[in-house]
Amino acid sequence: MAYEENEVLRRLPEHLKQFINDQHYESYTPIDQAVWRYVMRKNVDYLKKVAHGSYVEGLQKTGISTETIPSMYGMNRILKDIGWAAVAVDGFIPPTAFMEFQAYNVLVIAQDIRQIQNIEYTPAPDIIHESAGHAPIIANPEYAEYLRRFGEIGSKAISSSLDYEMYEAIRHLSIVKEDRESDPKVIDRAEEKVLDLQNSMTELSEMAKIRNLHWWTVEYGLIGTVENPKIYGAGLLSSIGESKWCMGSEVKKLPYDISAAEVNFDITQPQPQLFVTPDFAHLNFVLEQFANQMGLRTGGTEGIKQLIESKNLGTIEYNTGIQVSGVFKRVITDSHDNPVYIQTEGPTALSYHEKELIGHGTVYHSHGFGSPVGKLKNINIAIENMSPYDLEAYKIREGEMTKLEFEGGITVEGEVITGARNRKGKVLLVSFKNCTVKHYDEILFHPDWGVYDMAIGKSIISAYAGPADFTSFDMITHQLETKVKKLEVPAKEQKLREMYQQLRGMRENNLINEEKLSQIFETLKSEYPTEWLLPVEIYELAFLNKYVLQQEIKDYLNNLAKQQKEVTHLIEDGIHLSENPVISAEPVSSTPDL
């Protein structure tokens, strides 16, 4: 098992558990730990002034330390007290799965950590973004419910085929950008691919729109007033560069409303505008507004057409409650664009209230499914509302030959075999043998094809992504990413890691040695002249202990800042943090307590 179960994780369905990976805590290097510590100390120092009040308080509640990369095991023991859990995953997972985890009150956390050259921001999901960005804010009950509800609704959003391409392109970009050995040309091509796809998305799918809402709230949201906003979005909370940038006048602040669903974003660039919600309650208001426009709640021809365009597994629900899950290939409509017949291709399952109907799984309906939608022609009462006497009058009973003519030109003619009813006795399904189904002169089902099963319902009230019953389909298709770990680390890199570890050991054990600090500093100057984070850590210990060495190190850092303009502000901030220590949260154990 790659995680320690608790009450929250036990509720996860199997198709979500396939994405869970082991954190491999031992693979974090001393440099990784130093990157975490720098970012977190800088975040707490700055964000306590500009973040929503729940952030710093949430760091304490969720047990996230400024000193040590958190362990999933440790986080889970603390998160369960607020009804949540955390699991490690290997980078990007499909958007529907990501949101469905949220619906189960589970944070998915990429176990990787950004490289030092991407310390301010990375498009790749990493443990800084996921744990230090998302986790603290969910300690706020109102926001936590928004996140859960967003996951519940967002996981049903219908994607376009282009969305799937975008997911793969972003996943690829995140992998190559955080790979130390990637060719810069490969990274450039990956970024170009993402940009090309972003620019080609002229008509947005439901998933694209709700992903925009997620970006402008959960990831990049501001709260309060447009004139004086605070940060609550995880992308800002975990980006030491953009959390400052976003507060400046260069970034336009807009009141958050449903129009944000139409505003796309570029993950490779700082955001030119951000949206400000007055409070967390308003987030739920906008989410419900959007949900009311989704196929999930509107159904109809438009919802079915979105499923057809997605070319992926989806579900429609009749007003009777019967659900058809499969890959939809066709919808026939009447002159008013109302659906009169639906068709799937390939394995299909029929369900009722998210539970597969016995005998109507993908093995039985292996070649697709088709059925009318609507009322019978010239008859006011719908089949589902017919009494036993009505059904007998129209010869809808076992052993009878009948011909049913529907509004919209669909006819079903054959011998009734049996039917299925719900608990209240309403007819859900009627099965025929020797059956012919036509749309005017077009044959939709031939008697030679076997038994014809007809779903009952006068309208389609819902259309959404994914199956009604997840056990109907083989959803275990994800292959965990296996990262090739170097068995041999180059000697120079290993020596650098050892120096980071020596400093860490001194600090954690309160065994700081001036002579040893001086030795590390001399080695650093001669062998690692571009390294900036390690001298910052040396300066911190020298300053706190008032060593004579401190001024020489500070002069060295200031000179380094002049030579390396791209990290000048990082060095200056490192000096500030060293001279103004940040009080950290209690650390979570870095090793699993099993």
C-alpha positions as CSV (number, residue, x, y, z in Angstrom):
1,M,0.0,0.0,0.0
2,A,1.4,3.4,-1.0
3,Y,-0.4,5.3,1.7
4,E,-1.8,4.9,5.2
5,E,-5.6,4.6,5.0
6,N,-7.9,6.6,7.2
7,E,-11.7,7.1,7.3
8,V,-11.6,9.5,4.4
9,L,-9.4,7.4,2.1
10,R,-11.4,4.3,2.8
11,R,-14.3,5.9,0.9
12,L,-12.3,6.3,-2.3
13,P,-13.4,4.1,-5.2
14,E,-10.9,1.8,-6.9
15,H,-10.6,3.9,-10.1
16,L,-9.2,6.8,-8.0
17,K,-6.8,4.6,-6.0
18,Q,-5.0,3.8,-9.2
19,F,-3.5,7.3,-9.3
20,I,-2.0,7.1,-5.8
21,N,1.7,6.7,-5.7
22,D,4.3,6.3,-2.9
23,Q,5.9,9.5,-1.8
24,H,9.4,8.0,-1.7
25,Y,10.4,10.4,1.0
26,E,14.0,9.2,1.1
27,S,14.5,10.4,-2.4
28,Y,14.4,14.1,-1.3
29,T,17.9,15.5,-1.3
30,P,19.3,18.0,1.2
31,I,19.0,20.6,-1.7
32,D,15.3,19.7,-2.1
33,Q,14.8,20.3,1.7
34,A,16.7,23.6,1.4
35,V,14.4,24.7,-1.5
36,W,11.3,23.9,0.6
37,R,12.7,25.7,3.6
38,Y,13.6,28.9,1.6
39,V,10.2,29.0,-0.1
40,M,8.2,28.4,3.1
41,R,10.1,30.9,5.2
42,K,9.7,33.5,2.5
43,N,6.1,32.7,2.1
44,V,5.3,32.9,5.8
45,D,7.3,36.1,6.2
46,Y,5.5,37.8,3.2
47,L,2.1,36.1,3.1
48,K,1.2,36.8,6.7
49,K,0.7,40.3,5.5
50,V,-1.2,39.7,2.3
51,A,-2.8,36.3,2.5
52,H,-6.3,35.5,3.8
53,G,-6.3,35.0,7.6
54,S,-6.9,31.3,7.1
55,Y,-3.5,30.7,5.6
56,V,-1.1,31.1,8.5
57,E,-3.7,29.6,10.9
58,G,-4.1,26.7,8.4
59,L,-0.4,26.0,8.3
60,Q,-0.6,25.2,12.0
61,K,-3.9,23.2,11.7
62,T,-2.6,21.1,8.8
63,G,0.8,20.5,10.4
64,I,2.9,22.0,7.6
65,S,6.3,23.0,8.8
66,T,8.5,25.7,7.3
67,E,11.5,23.5,8.0
68,T,10.8,20.1,6.5
69,I,9.1,18.7,3.4
70,P,5.9,17.2,4.7
71,S,5.2,13.5,4.8
72,M,1.9,12.3,3.4
73,Y,1.6,10.0,6.4
74,G,2.1,12.9,8.8
75,M,-0.3,15.2,6.9
76,N,-3.0,12.5,6.9
77,R,-3.0,12.1,10.6
78,I,-3.6,15.8,11.0
79,L,-5.9,16.4,8.1
80,K,-8.3,13.7,9.2
81,D,-9.3,15.9,12.1
82,I,-10.8,18.4,9.7
83,G,-12.4,15.6,7.6
84,W,-9.8,15.6,4.8
85,A,-6.9,13.5,3.6
86,A,-3.9,13.7,1.3
87,V,-2.4,11.3,-1.2
88,A,0.7,11.5,-3.3
89,V,0.4,11.3,-7.1
90,D,2.9,11.4,-10.0
91,G,2.4,14.9,-11.3
92,F,-0.6,15.8,-13.5
93,I,-3.6,13.4,-13.4
94,P,-6.7,13.8,-15.6
95,P,-8.8,16.8,-14.6
96,T,-11.9,14.7,-14.0
97,A,-9.9,12.5,-11.6
98,F,-8.4,15.5,-9.9
99,M,-11.8,17.0,-9.2
100,E,-13.3,13.7,-8.2
101,F,-10.6,13.4,-5.5
102,Q,-11.7,16.8,-4.2
103,A,-15.3,15.5,-4.1
104,Y,-14.2,12.9,-1.7
105,N,-12.3,15.5,0.5
106,V,-8.9,14.3,-0.7
107,L,-6.0,16.6,-1.7
108,V,-3.8,15.1,-4.4
109,I,-0.2,16.1,-3.9
110,A,2.5,15.7,-6.4
111,Q,5.5,14.2,-4.6
112,D,8.1,15.9,-6.7
113,I,9.6,19.3,-5.7
114,R,10.7,22.0,-8.0
115,Q,14.3,22.5,-9.0
116,I,16.2,25.4,-7.6
117,Q,16.2,27.2,-10.9
118,N,12.4,27.1,-10.8
119,I,12.2,28.1,-7.2
120,E,9.8,31.0,-7.8
121,Y,7.3,29.2,-10.1
122,T,6.9,26.0,-12.0
123,P,4.1,24.8,-14.3
124,A,4.6,21.3,-12.9
125,P,2.5,20.3,-9.9
126,D,4.9,20.0,-7.0
127,I,4.7,19.4,-3.2
128,I,5.2,23.1,-2.5
129,H,2.2,24.1,-4.6
130,E,-0.1,21.3,-3.5
131,S,0.7,21.0,0.3
132,A,1.7,24.5,1.1
133,G,-0.7,26.1,-1.3
134,H,-3.9,24.1,-1.1
135,A,-3.8,22.4,2.3
136,P,-3.7,25.4,4.7
137,I,-6.8,27.1,3.2
138,I,-9.0,24.0,3.5
139,A,-8.8,24.4,7.3
140,N,-11.4,27.1,6.6
141,P,-14.7,25.1,6.7
142,E,-16.5,27.3,4.2
143,Y,-13.7,27.2,1.7
144,A,-13.3,23.4,2.2
145,E,-17.0,22.9,1.3
146,Y,-16.5,25.0,-1.8
147,L,-13.6,22.8,-2.8
148,R,-15.5,19.6,-2.2
149,R,-18.6,20.9,-4.1
150,F,-16.4,22.1,-7.0
151,G,-15.0,18.6,-7.3
152,E,-18.4,17.0,-7.2
153,I,-19.7,19.3,-10.0
154,G,-16.4,19.6,-12.0
155,S,-15.9,15.9,-12.3
156,K,-19.1,15.7,-14.3
157,A,-18.1,18.4,-16.8
158,I,-17.9,17.2,-20.4
159,S,-14.5,17.6,-22.1
160,S,-13.9,18.1,-25.8
161,S,-11.3,16.0,-27.7
162,L,-9.1,19.1,-27.6
163,D,-9.2,19.1,-23.8
164,Y,-7.6,15.7,-23.8
165,E,-4.8,16.9,-26.0
166,M,-4.3,19.9,-23.8
167,Y,-4.0,17.7,-20.7
168,E,-1.4,15.5,-22.4
169,A,0.6,18.6,-23.6
170,I,0.6,20.2,-20.1
171,R,1.6,17.0,-18.5
172,H,4.5,16.6,-20.9
173,L,5.6,20.2,-20.4
174,S,5.6,19.8,-16.6
175,I,7.8,16.6,-16.9
176,V,10.4,18.0,-19.2
177,K,10.6,21.4,-17.4
178,E,11.4,19.7,-14.1
179,D,13.8,17.1,-15.6
180,R,17.4,18.3,-14.9
181,E,18.6,16.6,-18.1
182,S,16.0,18.0,-20.5
183,D,17.3,19.7,-23.7
184,P,16.2,23.4,-23.7
185,K,14.9,22.8,-27.2
186,V,12.6,20.1,-26.0
187,I,11.2,22.5,-23.3
188,D,10.7,25.2,-25.9
189,R,8.8,22.8,-28.2
190,A,6.6,21.6,-25.3
191,E,5.8,25.2,-24.4
192,E,4.9,26.0,-28.0
193,K,2.6,22.9,-28.1
194,V,0.7,24.2,-25.1
195,L,0.5,27.7,-26.5
196,D,-0.8,26.4,-29.8
197,L,-3.5,24.4,-28.2
198,Q,-4.5,27.3,-25.9
199,N,-4.8,29.6,-28.9
200,S,-6.9,27.0,-30.9
201,M,-9.5,26.7,-28.1
202,T,-12.0,29.2,-29.6
203,E,-15.1,27.4,-28.5
204,L,-14.8,26.3,-24.9
205,S,-16.1,23.0,-23.5
206,E,-17.7,22.6,-20.1
207,M,-14.5,21.2,-18.8
208,A,-12.5,24.2,-20.2
209,K,-14.9,26.7,-18.7
210,I,-15.0,25.0,-15.2
211,R,-11.2,24.7,-15.4
212,N,-11.1,28.4,-15.9
213,L,-13.3,28.9,-12.8
214,H,-10.9,26.6,-10.9
215,W,-7.9,28.6,-12.0
216,W,-9.3,32.0,-11.1
217,T,-10.5,30.8,-7.7
218,V,-8.7,27.7,-6.3
219,E,-5.4,28.5,-8.0
220,Y,-5.2,32.2,-8.5
221,G,-8.0,33.7,-6.4
222,L,-8.1,36.9,-4.4
223,I,-10.6,37.7,-1.7
224,G,-11.9,41.0,-0.2
225,T,-12.2,44.2,-2.1
226,V,-10.8,45.1,-5.5
227,E,-8.9,47.9,-3.8
228,N,-7.5,45.8,-1.0
229,P,-7.6,42.1,-1.8
230,K,-6.0,39.2,0.1
231,I,-4.6,36.0,-1.5
232,Y,-6.2,32.6,-1.1
233,G,-5.4,30.8,-4.4
234,A,-2.9,28.0,-4.1
235,G,-0.9,29.0,-7.2
236,L,-0.2,32.4,-5.6
237,L,0.4,31.1,-2.1
238,S,3.0,28.8,-3.5
239,S,4.7,31.2,-5.9
240,I,7.1,33.5,-4.1
241,G,7.5,35.5,-7.3
242,E,3.9,35.9,-8.3
243,S,2.5,36.4,-4.8
244,K,4.4,39.8,-4.8
245,W,3.8,40.6,-8.5
246,C,0.0,40.1,-8.2
247,M,-0.4,42.7,-5.6
248,G,1.0,45.4,-7.8
249,S,-0.9,47.8,-10.1
250,E,0.4,45.9,-13.2
251,V,-2.1,43.2,-12.5
252,K,-5.7,44.2,-13.1
253,K,-8.2,43.2,-10.3
254,L,-11.7,42.3,-11.4
255,P,-14.8,41.4,-9.4
256,Y,-15.3,37.7,-9.6
257,D,-18.5,36.5,-11.4
258,I,-19.5,33.8,-13.8
259,S,-17.9,35.7,-16.7
260,A,-14.5,34.3,-15.4
261,A,-15.5,31.0,-17.0
262,E,-14.8,32.5,-20.4
263,V,-11.4,33.9,-19.5
264,N,-8.6,31.5,-20.5
265,F,-5.2,31.4,-18.8
266,D,-1.6,30.8,-19.8
267,I,0.3,28.5,-17.4
268,T,3.6,29.6,-18.7
269,Q,3.2,33.3,-17.9
270,P,2.3,35.5,-14.9
271,Q,-1.4,36.3,-15.0
272,P,-2.3,39.8,-16.4
273,Q,-5.5,39.9,-14.4
274,L,-7.0,38.3,-11.3
275,F,-10.5,38.0,-9.9
276,V,-11.5,39.1,-6.4
277,T,-14.4,37.4,-4.6
278,P,-15.9,39.3,-1.7
279,D,-16.1,36.2,0.5
280,F,-16.0,32.4,0.2
281,A,-19.8,32.2,0.1
282,H,-19.8,34.1,-3.2
283,L,-17.6,31.3,-4.7
284,N,-20.4,28.8,-4.1
285,F,-23.0,31.2,-5.6
286,V,-21.1,31.5,-8.9
287,L,-20.4,27.7,-8.9
288,E,-24.2,27.0,-8.7
289,Q,-24.8,29.6,-11.4
290,F,-22.4,27.7,-13.7
291,A,-23.7,24.3,-12.7
292,N,-27.2,25.4,-13.8
293,Q,-25.9,25.8,-17.3
294,M,-24.1,22.4,-17.5
295,G,-25.5,19.4,-19.3
296,L,-25.5,17.8,-15.8
297,R,-28.6,19.8,-15.0
298,T,-30.0,20.8,-18.5
299,G,-29.6,17.5,-20.4
300,G,-31.4,17.8,-23.8
301,T,-29.9,17.7,-27.3
302,E,-27.1,20.1,-26.4
303,G,-25.9,17.9,-23.6
304,I,-25.9,14.8,-25.8
305,K,-24.1,16.6,-28.6
306,Q,-21.4,17.6,-26.2
307,L,-20.9,14.0,-25.2
308,I,-20.8,13.0,-28.9
309,E,-18.1,15.6,-29.6
310,S,-16.1,14.5,-26.5
311,K,-15.7,11.0,-28.0
312,N,-15.4,9.7,-24.5
313,L,-17.3,7.8,-21.9
314,G,-20.4,9.7,-20.7
315,T,-23.9,9.3,-19.3
316,I,-27.4,10.6,-20.1
317,E,-30.3,10.3,-17.8
318,Y,-33.9,10.0,-18.7
319,N,-36.6,11.8,-16.7
320,T,-37.5,8.3,-15.3
321,G,-34.1,7.9,-13.7
322,I,-32.7,5.3,-16.1
323,Q,-29.2,6.1,-17.1
324,V,-27.3,5.1,-20.3
325,S,-23.5,5.1,-20.0
326,G,-21.2,4.7,-23.0
327,V,-19.6,6.5,-25.9
328,F,-22.3,8.4,-27.7
329,K,-22.2,8.5,-31.5
330,R,-25.6,9.9,-32.6
331,V,-28.7,11.9,-31.6
332,I,-31.7,12.2,-33.8
333,T,-33.8,15.3,-33.2
334,D,-37.2,16.6,-34.3
335,S,-38.0,19.9,-35.9
336,H,-37.8,21.7,-32.6
337,D,-34.3,20.2,-31.9
338,N,-35.6,17.9,-29.2
339,P,-33.9,14.5,-29.0
340,V,-36.1,11.6,-30.3
341,Y,-33.4,8.9,-30.4
342,I,-30.0,8.3,-28.9
343,Q,-27.2,5.9,-29.9
344,T,-24.0,4.7,-28.4
345,E,-21.2,2.6,-29.8
346,G,-19.2,-0.1,-28.1
347,P,-19.7,-1.3,-24.5
348,T,-22.7,0.4,-22.9
349,A,-24.3,0.0,-19.5
350,L,-27.8,0.8,-18.2
351,S,-28.2,2.0,-14.6
352,Y,-30.7,3.4,-12.2
353,H,-29.6,5.8,-9.4
354,E,-26.0,5.1,-10.2
355,K,-26.5,1.3,-9.8
356,E,-26.1,-0.9,-12.9
357,L,-29.4,-2.7,-13.8
358,I,-29.0,-6.5,-13.5
359,G,-28.4,-8.0,-16.9
360,H,-27.7,-4.7,-18.6
361,G,-23.9,-4.3,-18.3
362,T,-21.2,-3.8,-20.9
363,V,-21.0,-7.6,-21.7
364,Y,-24.7,-7.7,-22.7
365,H,-24.6,-4.3,-24.5
366,S,-21.2,-4.8,-26.0
367,H,-22.0,-3.4,-29.4
368,G,-23.8,-0.2,-28.3
369,F,-27.3,0.8,-27.4
370,G,-30.1,2.8,-29.0
371,S,-33.5,4.0,-27.7
372,P,-36.3,6.5,-28.4
373,V,-36.8,9.6,-26.3
374,G,-40.3,11.2,-26.0
375,K,-44.0,10.5,-25.8
376,L,-46.2,8.3,-28.0
377,K,-47.8,10.0,-30.9
378,N,-51.3,11.4,-30.3
379,I,-51.3,10.1,-26.7
380,N,-51.2,12.6,-23.9
381,I,-49.9,10.2,-21.2
382,A,-46.2,9.2,-21.3
383,I,-45.4,5.5,-21.0
384,E,-43.7,6.0,-17.6
385,N,-47.0,7.5,-16.3
386,M,-49.2,4.7,-17.6
387,S,-51.2,2.6,-15.2
388,P,-51.4,-1.2,-15.6
389,Y,-54.7,-0.7,-17.5
390,D,-53.1,1.9,-19.8
391,L,-50.2,-0.4,-20.6
392,E,-52.6,-3.2,-21.4
393,A,-54.7,-1.0,-23.6
394,Y,-51.6,-0.1,-25.7
395,K,-50.5,-3.7,-25.7
396,I,-47.3,-3.0,-23.7
397,R,-47.4,-6.3,-21.9
398,E,-45.6,-9.6,-22.0
399,G,-46.4,-11.8,-25.0
400,E,-48.2,-9.0,-27.0
401,M,-47.2,-7.9,-30.5
402,T,-47.3,-4.1,-30.5
403,K,-46.4,-1.1,-32.6
404,L,-45.4,2.0,-30.8
405,E,-45.3,5.3,-32.8
406,F,-43.4,8.1,-31.1
407,E,-43.5,11.8,-31.7
408,G,-40.5,12.6,-33.9
409,G,-40.9,9.8,-36.3
410,I,-39.6,6.8,-34.3
411,T,-41.6,3.5,-34.5
412,V,-40.9,0.4,-32.5
413,E,-42.7,-2.8,-33.6
414,G,-42.2,-6.2,-32.0
415,E,-43.2,-8.7,-29.3
416,V,-42.9,-7.6,-25.8
417,I,-40.8,-10.0,-23.7
418,T,-40.5,-8.3,-20.3
419,G,-39.9,-5.0,-18.6
420,A,-38.1,-3.4,-15.7
421,R,-39.7,-1.2,-13.1
422,N,-38.5,1.0,-10.3
423,R,-39.5,0.6,-6.7
424,K,-42.7,2.6,-7.2
425,G,-43.8,0.5,-10.1
426,K,-42.9,2.9,-12.9
427,V,-41.7,1.3,-16.1
428,L,-38.0,1.9,-16.8
429,L,-37.3,-0.5,-19.6
430,V,-39.2,-2.7,-22.1
431,S,-37.6,-5.6,-24.0
432,F,-38.8,-6.9,-27.4
433,K,-38.0,-9.8,-29.7
434,N,-38.6,-9.9,-33.5
435,C,-38.4,-6.1,-33.2
436,T,-37.9,-3.4,-35.9
437,V,-37.1,0.1,-35.0
438,K,-37.3,2.9,-37.6
439,H,-36.9,6.6,-38.0
440,Y,-39.3,7.1,-40.8
441,D,-37.8,4.8,-43.5
442,E,-34.4,4.4,-41.8
443,I,-33.9,1.1,-40.0
444,L,-32.3,1.7,-36.6
445,F,-32.7,-1.9,-35.3
446,H,-33.4,-5.1,-37.3
447,P,-35.1,-8.3,-35.9
448,D,-32.0,-10.3,-36.8
449,W,-29.9,-8.3,-34.3
450,G,-31.5,-10.0,-31.3
451,V,-33.4,-8.6,-28.4
452,Y,-34.2,-4.9,-28.4
453,D,-34.2,-3.1,-25.1
454,M,-36.0,0.2,-25.0
455,A,-35.4,2.8,-22.3
456,I,-38.5,4.6,-21.1
457,G,-38.6,8.4,-20.7
458,K,-40.1,11.5,-22.4
459,S,-37.0,13.6,-21.9
460,I,-33.2,13.7,-21.2
461,I,-32.7,15.6,-18.0
462,S,-29.0,15.2,-17.6
463,A,-25.8,14.6,-19.6
464,Y,-22.4,14.3,-18.0
465,A,-18.9,12.9,-18.2
466,G,-18.1,9.4,-16.9
467,P,-20.3,6.4,-16.2
468,A,-23.3,6.3,-13.8
469,D,-21.9,3.3,-12.1
470,F,-18.1,3.2,-12.1
471,T,-18.1,-0.6,-11.6
472,S,-19.7,-1.0,-15.0
473,F,-16.5,-0.2,-16.9
474,D,-12.8,-1.1,-16.6
475,M,-11.6,2.3,-15.3
476,I,-8.2,1.0,-14.1
477,T,-6.1,2.2,-17.1
478,H,-3.5,4.6,-15.5
479,Q,0.1,3.5,-15.4
480,L,2.0,5.1,-12.6
481,E,5.1,7.0,-13.8
482,T,8.3,5.3,-12.8
483,K,11.0,7.8,-12.6
484,V,14.5,6.5,-13.3
485,K,16.6,7.3,-10.3
486,K,20.4,7.8,-10.8
487,L,22.3,5.1,-9.1
488,E,25.4,7.2,-9.2
489,V,25.3,10.9,-8.5
490,P,28.3,12.9,-10.0
491,A,30.9,13.6,-7.4
492,K,30.6,17.3,-7.6
493,E,26.8,17.2,-7.0
494,Q,27.2,14.7,-4.2
495,K,29.7,17.0,-2.5
496,L,27.3,19.9,-2.8
497,R,24.5,17.8,-1.3
498,E,26.7,16.8,1.6
499,M,27.5,20.4,2.4
500,Y,23.8,21.2,2.5
501,Q,23.2,18.2,4.8
502,Q,26.0,19.3,7.1
503,L,24.4,22.7,7.5
504,R,21.0,21.1,8.0
505,G,22.4,18.8,10.7
506,M,24.1,21.8,12.5
507,R,20.9,23.8,12.5
508,E,18.5,20.9,13.6
509,N,20.9,19.6,16.3
510,N,21.9,23.1,17.4
511,L,25.6,22.1,17.0
512,I,26.8,25.0,14.9
513,N,30.6,25.1,14.5
514,E,32.3,28.3,13.2
515,E,35.3,26.5,11.9
516,K,33.2,24.0,10.0
517,L,31.1,26.8,8.6
518,S,34.2,28.6,7.4
519,Q,35.5,25.4,5.7
520,I,32.2,24.9,3.8
521,F,32.2,28.6,2.8
522,E,35.8,28.3,1.4
523,T,34.9,25.2,-0.6
524,L,31.8,26.9,-1.9
525,K,33.7,29.9,-3.1
526,S,36.3,27.9,-5.0
527,E,34.2,25.1,-6.4
528,Y,30.6,26.4,-6.7
529,P,30.9,30.1,-7.6
530,T,27.3,30.4,-8.9
531,E,25.6,28.6,-6.0
532,W,23.4,31.2,-4.1
533,L,21.2,29.2,-1.7
534,L,23.9,27.5,0.2
535,P,25.7,30.7,1.1
536,V,22.4,32.2,2.2
537,E,22.1,29.2,4.6
538,I,25.7,29.7,5.8
539,Y,25.0,33.4,6.4
540,E,21.9,32.6,8.4
541,L,23.8,30.4,10.9
542,A,26.8,32.9,11.1
543,F,24.4,35.8,11.7
544,L,22.4,34.1,14.4
545,N,25.5,33.1,16.2
546,K,27.2,36.5,15.7
547,Y,30.3,34.9,14.1
548,V,33.0,37.2,12.7
549,L,32.5,35.3,9.4
550,Q,29.1,36.9,8.9
551,Q,30.2,40.1,7.3
552,E,32.5,38.3,4.8
553,I,29.6,36.0,3.8
554,K,27.2,39.0,3.4
555,D,29.7,40.8,1.2
556,Y,30.1,37.7,-0.9
557,L,26.3,37.4,-1.3
558,N,25.9,41.1,-2.2
559,N,28.6,40.6,-4.9
560,L,26.9,37.5,-6.1
561,A,23.7,39.4,-6.4
562,K,25.3,42.0,-8.6
563,Q,26.8,39.2,-10.9
564,Q,23.6,37.2,-11.2
565,K,20.7,39.6,-11.9
566,E,18.2,36.8,-12.3
567,V,18.5,35.8,-8.6
568,T,19.4,39.2,-7.1
569,H,16.0,39.5,-5.4
570,L,16.2,35.9,-4.1
571,I,19.6,36.6,-2.5
572,E,18.4,39.9,-1.0
573,D,15.3,38.1,0.4
574,G,17.5,35.4,1.8
575,I,19.6,37.9,3.6
576,H,16.4,39.5,5.0
577,L,15.1,36.2,6.2
578,S,18.4,35.4,7.8
579,E,18.4,38.6,9.8
580,N,14.7,38.4,10.6
581,P,13.9,34.8,11.5
582,V,10.5,33.4,10.8
583,I,8.7,31.5,13.5
584,S,7.8,28.1,12.0
585,A,4.9,25.8,12.5
586,E,5.5,22.6,14.4
587,P,7.1,20.2,11.9
588,V,5.3,17.1,10.6
589,S,7.4,13.9,10.9
590,S,9.4,13.4,7.8
591,T,9.3,9.6,8.1
592,P,6.2,7.4,8.0
593,D,5.0,6.3,11.4
594,L,3.6,2.9,10.7
